[in-house]
């Protein structure tokens, strides 16, 4: 079991405090949908009703309709107002409108329907407690209408006896209670489901992150093992990784592509595991046959990394195979040129040369930064992609900073140097 495994709502809240509350998001969507429906209904039905009311000299009815329309419209468009204020305003409007219409037109008008929907909407928007209060208020309102009509306080076109009212009251309240509870419980179930999915997703992310860390750590150790005798290899592969990701970022690549280059670039020379130490560690210039053997590390690396389901390893295979290709087509192993060479391989090819020139190797001491940059600049458009060279030159201070951060002990100023036998033309 992971120590970070989420088992309760409190711990989930602590680990994802920036997440929007799932139930609140659903309630907000429901509120906006209801308001939009009411605004559209007002435009289609209520406003023509206002004209009819004015023609019939029903001024109060017209004013109520206009006020209701403006109230609903304001609630809908003023979305910066806190959610609860908007929801309470809608519910209060529905109740008052339902009471007024029932009072004036009786249970055969829209007022009874609005009163019926009032608790059903309250529950999902504000919770079961608010829905229960709305049910009680609705029941008391119906009792009021029953007493008022049977005692002649309110007169409707259709009159009802006490027995009729009891049937209406019982049926109305029962259906209202069942509908409100059912919808509210469904919303609570939805809230629980979303919470559980959120917890599962978070646990999966934790597991995935741990596996990813272990995966990258394993790759890093295998790369170091491939060139174990080179004491600088550990720092070298880290610098190559950082340099490559930096250039990828300046090129505007996606975060996914940047991460692929970050994790795959250290494997560029993994094929050197198949090169004998007498060649790898040789101080002098390689013979033609030794150089040909050395060049085979690109194909060896490609074979090691081939047939993998991992996107990073497939990326690394291209880098391992093609990072010694040249922009002018005179590189190896396939003599690719320009954009035929995968971008990641072009990036690693550049930073590998930069880091090799400016670092101590078994066969040479480090060269001054300015000498390395001068060499690379001269090879712009020949060995290296011109765009990548421009990035290196423009952000040279950042490259130096990366180098110093990874190997702070290697910060001495090199005033004199001599080209190694390998690097002489």
N, C-alpha and C positions, 0 to 999 in steps of 0.2 A: 504493500500500500504506500502511495506517495504521501510524504509529510504534508504536501500542499493540497491534498485531495479535499474538495469542498463537500461538506456533509450537511450544512445547514444554511439557512438564509442569511444569517448574520455574517458568516465567513465569506459567503458569496458577495455580499454587499461590500465587504472590505476589500476584496480582490478586484472588484470591478466598479468602483465608486463613480467612475466617469460615464458608465453606461446609462442610457435613458431608461427609466423604469418601464418594463414591458407592459404592465397593465395600464399604466398611465398613458402610454402611447396609444393603446387600443381605445381607451376611453376618449381620448382627444379626437381620434379618427371618427368614432361614433358620434360624438358631439357635433363635429363639423358636418358630417353627413346629414344628421337630423336638421341642423340649421339650414344647410343648403336646400334640402327638400322643402322646408317650410317657406324659405324665401321664394323658391320657384312656385310653390303652391299659392303663395300670396299674390304673386304677379298674375298668375293664371286665373285664380278664383276670387280672392279677396278684393282686389282693386276693382274688377267689374262690379263686385257686390257693393262697393262704396258708391259707385255711380247710381246703381239701382236704389240704394238707400237714400241718396240725396234727392232723387226724383220722387221718391215716396215720402219725402219730408221726415225720414228717420235719421235726424241729424246725429243723435247720440250713437246710433249703430255705426254710422259712417265714421265718426270720430274714433270710436273704439277700434274699428278695423284699421284705420290709418295709424293709430298709435301702436297697435300690435305689429303691423308691418314694419314700422320704423324701429321698434324695439328689437324684433328678430333680426333685422338687417344690421343693426349696430352690433348686436352680440356676435353675428357671423363675421363681420369684417374687422372688428377690433380684437384681433387674435393675440395681441401683446398683453391683453388683460389676463390675469391669472386664471387658470382653468376652472377652479372652483367657483369663482365669481361669475364666469360665463355660464357654467352649468346651473348654478342656483338661479340665475336670472331667467334662463330658459324654463326651468321647472316652475318657478313662481309665475311666469307669464302664462304657461299652459294651465295652471290651476285657476288663476284669476279669470282667464278667458273662458275656460270650461264652466266655471261658476256663473259668470255673467250670461253666457249664452243659454245655459240650462235655466237660469232664473227667468229669462225673457221669453224663451221659445219652447221650454219643456224638454222632456226626455227624447222627443222625436227629432230634435235638431242635432247639430254637430257638437253641442256642448257635452252631451252624455258620452260621446266617443272620445272627446278630448280629456274628460275626467277619467275615463277608463284607461287611457294611454298614459296618464300622468304618473302613476306609481311604476308602471312597466318601464318607463324611460328613466325614472329616478334611480331605480335599483342598479342598473348597469353603469350609470354615470357617477353615482355617489356612494354606491355600496349597499349592502343588505340592510343596514340600520336605517339609512335614509329612505330606502324603499319601504321598510316597515312603517316608518312615520307617515309616509305618503299614503299607505294603505289605510291607516287609522284615520287620517285627515279626510280621505275619500269617503270612508264609511260614515263618519260624523256628518259630512256634507249631505249624503243621501238621507240620513236620518232627519237632518234639518229640513230638506225638501219634502220628506214624507209628512212631518208634523205641520209644516207651513201650508201644504196643499190640502191636507185633510181637515185643517181648521180654518180654511178660507183666507189665510194670510196671503197666499200666492194663488192666483187664478190662471190656469192654462186652458187652452182650447179643448184639451182632453183631460178629464178629471179621473182620478184613481181613488179607489177605496183602500182602506188600511190593508185588507187582505192582498190586494194587487201590489201594494207597495212592499209588503213583506216578501212576496215572491221575487219582485224586481230587486229588492235590496239583497236578498240571499243569493240570487243568481249572479248579480253584478259583483258583489264582494267576493264570492267564492271563485268566480272566473278571474277576477282581478288578482286575488291572492295567489292562485295557482300560476297564472301567467308571470307575475312579478317574481315569484320565488324561482320558477323554472329558468327564466332568462338570467336572473342574478346568479343562480347556482352554475349555470353554463359559463358565465363570465368568470366566476371563481375557479372553475375547472380549467378554463383557458389560461388563467393567471398561473395556476399550479403547473400546467403543462409547459408553459413558456419558461417558468423558473427552472423546472427540471431539465429542459433542453439547454438552457443557458449554463446550468451547472455541469452537464455532461460535456458541452462544448468547451468549457473552461478546463475541465480535467483532461480532455483530449489534447488541448493546446499545451498543457503542462507536460504531458507525456511526449508529445511531438517535439517540444523544445528540448527535452532531456535526450531524446533519441538523436536529434539533430546535433546537439553538442557532442555526444559520444561519437557520432559518425564523423564529424569534422575533426575531433581530437584523434581518432584512429587514422584518418587520412594524413594528418600532420605528422604523426609518429612514423607512418610508413614512408613518407617523403624523406624524413630525417634518416631513417634506416637505409634508404636507397643510396645516400651519400654520406654514410656515417663517418668516414675518414676525413671528410672536409669539416674542420672545426667551425667554420663560419656558416655552414649550411642552414642551421636553425634560424639565424638572423636573416640569412639571404632569402629564404622562402617567405618569411614574414614580410620583409621589405617588398618583395615581388608582389605579394598579395595586396599590400597597402597601395603601392604605386599603381597597380593595375586598376584597382577599384577607384582610385582618385581620378585617373584619366577617364574611366567609364562614366563617372559622375559628371565630369566637365563636358563630355560628349552628349549629355542629356539622356543617357539610357535609363530605362525603367529600373525601379528598385530591385525587381526580380533579376534583371540582367546584371546589375551591379553585384548582387549577392553571388550569382553564379560565377562571375569572374573572380570575386574575392576568395571564394572557397576552392575554385578549380585551378587557378593560376599557380599555386605552390607545387602542383604535380607536373609542371612543364618538363622537368628533367628526370622524372621517375624511371625512365628507360635506362638511365646510367647505371642502374643496378646490374645490367647485363654487360657493362664495359669493364674490362680487367683493370685492376688498380695500377698496374704498370703504365697504363695509358692515362688514366684519370689523374694520377699523382705525378706524372712526369714533369720535371722542371723545364726541360728544354723544349725545342720545337718538335712537333709531332712529324713523323715520316708520313709519306703519302698514304701508305697502307694503314698506318695508325689513325690518320685523320679520317680515312674512309670507314674504319671500324667505329671511330667516335661518332661519326654521323649517323650510324645505325641506331643510336639511342632514341631517335625520334620514332622509328618503326617499332622498336622494342616497347617503348612507352605506350604507343598506340595499341599494341597487342595486349599489353597488361590491362589497359583500361577499356578494351572493347567488350561488346555484348553485355553491357550493364543496363539495368532498368533505371538507374539513377540519372536524373537530368544533369547533376553536377559532374558525374563521371563521364557522361557523353560529351559534355562541354570540355572537360579536361582532356579527353582523347584528341579532340581537334587541336587543342593548344599544344599538346605533347607532339603531335605529328607535324604541325605546320609552323611552329614558332621560329624555325630557322629559314623559312621562306623569305625572299626579298621582294621589295616593291618592284624592282626591275626584272624580276623573273629569273634571277641567277642564283637563287637559294636552293635549299634541298628540303625534303626528298623528291618533290614532284615538279619543281621549277614553276610554281604558281606565281602570278604577278598581280599587283594592284588589288582590286576588290575580289579577285578569285581567292585570295587568302582570307580566311575567316577573321572578322574584326578582333575577336579575343586573342587570336594568335598574333596578329599584328601588334596589338597592345603589349602582350607579354614579350614578344620579340624585341621591342624597343626598350622596355624597362629592364629586361634581363641583361642587355648589353650595357645600359647605364649603370646598373648595380654591379656588374662584373668589373667594369672599368674602375669604379670608385671604391671597390672593396678589396681586401686582401684575399688572395687565392693561393692554393698550394704552389703555383708556379710563378707568382708575382706579388709585388706590393701594390697597394692602392694608388691610382693616379689622381691628380688634383681634379676637382669638380669642373673647373673651366676647361681643362684638357679633354675631359670626357664629353662635355657639351659641345666643344669645338669639333670633335671627331663625329659626333652624332649629327650636328648641323651640316657638316660636309657631305654626309651620307643621306641627307634629306632628298627624297625623290629617287634615290638609288637603292639603298638598303631599306630605308624606313618610309612609312606612310607620312607624307608631308604634314597632314593635319595633326597627327599625333606628335610630331617633332615640335610643331608650333605650340602645342599645349605644354609640353615639357619645358620649353624655353620660357614661355610666359609665366608659368607657375614654378619656376626652378626653386624659389625660396621654400615653397611648400614641400617639394621633394627633399630638399636638404633637411627640413624640419622633421619629416618622417624618418629619414635616415638617422638623425641624431637621437630621436625619441627611442628608436628600436635598439641602437647601439651607441649609447652616450659615451662609452669609453673610447670610441674611434673618432674623436673630434679634433685630432691634431691637424694643424695646417701643414700641408705637404708643399714644400717650396721647391724641392728638386725631385726628379723622377727619371726613370729610364725605361723605355719600352721593353717588355719581356720578349723573349725569342718567339713566343707564340703570336704576339700581337704585331710583330714587325712585318711589314709587307715583303 
